Amino acid sequence: MTKTSIFILLGACALGVLLHKLHLRLQLSRARQRSLTGHARMGRRFARLVPFYEYGDAKFFRVDAAPDDVATARRAGFMRLAAAFTERNKKNVELTNAIIDGVSDLQFTARYRVPFQFSGFVRRHFKAGAFVQASSGVSISDLDGNRLYDLTGSYGVNVFGYGFYKDCIARGSERVRELGPVLGAYHPVTAYNVRRLLEISGLDEVSFHMSGTEAVMQAVRLARYHTRRSRLVRFCGAYHGWWGDVQPGVGNPLAARDTYTLKDMDDTSLRVLRSRRDIACVLVNPLQALHPNISAPGDSTLIDSGRSARFDRAAYSRWLGKLRAVCSERGIVLIFDEVFLGFRLGARGAQEYFGVRADMVTYGKTVAGGLPVGVLCGRHETMRRFREDRPADICFARGTFNAHPYVMGAMYEFLQRLDSDPVRALYEGLDVWDRRARALNERLSAAQLPLQVANLSTIWTICYTRPSRYNWMLQYYLRAAGLALSWVGTGRLIFSLNYTAEEFAEVADRFLSAARAMQQDRWWWAPPGLTDKSIRRGVLKEMIQARCSSPIGSMSSPRNK
Ligand SMILES: Cc1ncc(COP(=O)(O)O)c(C=O)c1O
């Protein structure tokens, strides 16, 4: 072979490699959702550019150019609700105010209940408290003795009703009392928990952690260790806890360089999985089946009526089947993050519900009978933290409180009850939640209210059917009607399975009367021609104006407003 032909050959090889890399790059771009959520880095950059500005007293009620009579009706409604809140929450507000400056979490949630432009005005008038003192059946009581139907679901922990968990905690504590808080060694109840978790997951090994976030961290770490690849794939909008690598976009001060965020339920993502060699694992949060490619809905981002959700079990099952196939083909670890959904759909979790098996499964929230926990289950090959042939090459993971006796005690009680007749009856009756959602939607349509609910069993989200800037106000009408919502407002309502027909009927009645009151106060008035697009364009214009009038460094601080 001559020198020239060697050069030509080398050149051709280099070009081949370059073209292949380009092809992979293009494939990756095509598999990204066309939104800021899909483009994590761009999303973070955009978030940094958004300036603070807020609506003052006059503009607050007419950002949609409402005429005087509408603005007056809105103001009257707002002040009436605010006065009722203040009156009903006196003790609670007093105690909350006494600590809020020292509790960063409270400051954060108080600020992000509604879009930031409205937030200061709302906070000045709506004095809500952070304290509750009792739970009973499906209701909770706050510090002033107000009883509210609980639609918070305690972040998803409350699947079977608060009484169930009180019982698990009390009996579980009694079971481990002799040992107390001895750590490191296991209380014997742990043996039962291990056996049950392996049965439920259909997997070989288990590890215990303190939170869902930690269980996910460990799953990804092990997948990287065993595949010797670095990248993790998550799907656009999916929440997997607050650890940096699974939260590459807004909310994380660092770029998550080893994370690919791909389009959910889309074949372009399968192509990426099929052709890249650097992917260790794919993380799936099956709750995304309710709103694929969209982040968990919260009212702080409810600037228009663009929220959408629709659950299609068959389509999502097919998608998971395809993912399963490609992961098996490419040696990628498929992780189901069932921290949220785990025991809400059935005693064998999302794997059984969607008919697809994962290589690793994380559980959390409800599985320790109301106490804090994270659980990881996996096959032997993916769970082992050492290599027989390379003794120094280990994958380290420990945690002081892992398998805490009290947590194990309450988990034992939870797992024991999982196959009991009352729990089985609740699971068998799950279809009722679709019927309840349908019936409520029919009532909302008949009343000509611009709302519909979408649900994945007991997890509901409220969608708005006509463009409006004020949908977030609904959360205050619902609270005033005695319905407790979490800080994300109407984005996520979580019912416990023990709601009776009568209790649900009461919630539905209150829901309707709250929505009617909001309509009567004219929040859903809209000028002709208003669209979600025109709303978004208008808000963007405001941001640009605010940005131009307040260069960095001279912007007024939002603190204490
Ligand atoms: C699917 C999923 N994974 C992980 C987590 C994190 O769990 P934790 O809040 O216990 O850290 C959550 C919490 O909401 C979750 O919903």
PDBQT file of the ligand as one rigid body, heavy atoms in Angstrom, charges set to zero:
ROOT
HETATM    1  C1  LIG A 601     -41.334   9.713  41.034  1.00  0.00    +0.000 C 
HETATM    2  C2  LIG A 601     -40.585  10.321  42.178  1.00  0.00    +0.000 A 
HETATM    3  N1  LIG A 601     -39.313   9.976  42.379  1.00  0.00    +0.000 NA
HETATM    4  C3  LIG A 601     -38.610  10.463  43.405  1.00  0.00    +0.000 A 
HETATM    5  C4  LIG A 601     -39.158  11.362  44.276  1.00  0.00    +0.000 A 
HETATM    6  C5  LIG A 601     -38.364  11.900  45.420  1.00  0.00    +0.000 C 
HETATM    7  O1  LIG A 601     -38.781  11.342  46.602  1.00  0.00    +0.000 OA
HETATM    8  P1  LIG A 601     -38.459  12.078  47.992  1.00  0.00    +0.000 P 
HETATM    9  O2  LIG A 601     -39.260  13.333  48.003  1.00  0.00    +0.000 OA
HETATM   10  O3  LIG A 601     -38.859  11.083  49.027  1.00  0.00    +0.000 OA
HETATM   11  O4  LIG A 601     -36.987  12.352  47.984  1.00  0.00    +0.000 OA
HETATM   12  C6  LIG A 601     -40.484  11.760  44.112  1.00  0.00    +0.000 A 
HETATM   13  C7  LIG A 601     -41.117  12.730  45.016  1.00  0.00    +0.000 C 
HETATM   14  O5  LIG A 601     -42.124  13.309  44.773  1.00  0.00    +0.000 OA
HETATM   15  C8  LIG A 601     -41.216  11.226  43.025  1.00  0.00    +0.000 A 
HETATM   16  O6  LIG A 601     -42.492  11.575  42.814  1.00  0.00    +0.000 OA
ENDROOT
TORSDOF 0
